[in-house]
Amino acid sequence: MKVVQPSRSPAAQGNLTPLKCSYCDQERHSVDRCYFLHGFPVGHKLHGKNVKPPNRRKSAAHNTQASPVEST
């Protein structure tokens, strides 16, 4: 006889609020478990790299410099 374990996911229980990280704005984890803040685990392709989450990256539009206009 096969025993089926009840699901422990928040969606299945219905009374828990879904997790959302306040640092990277991604769902399914909180800030205390955020890889972008604490580092990625060994073996992950981003381990040891200084990466920022998409919401913390600077846009390319902010990095432009105006060049002087030559008058004729």
C-alpha positions, 0 to 999 in steps of 0.5 A: 500500500502506497502512503501519500504525504500531504503537500507542504507548499504554501499554495496547497495550504492556502493560508500562507502568504507567498514569499517575496524577497525585498532585495531582488524582488523575486518570489519564492524566497525571502531576503535572508535566503537571497543568493544575490545578497549572500552569494550563489552556492558552489557549483552554480554558474554565478558562484564567485561572481559579483552579480546584481539582480535585475532590479539593482542594475543600472540602465545603459541610458543612465551611463551615457555622456553628452558629447560637445556639439561643434558649431559651424 
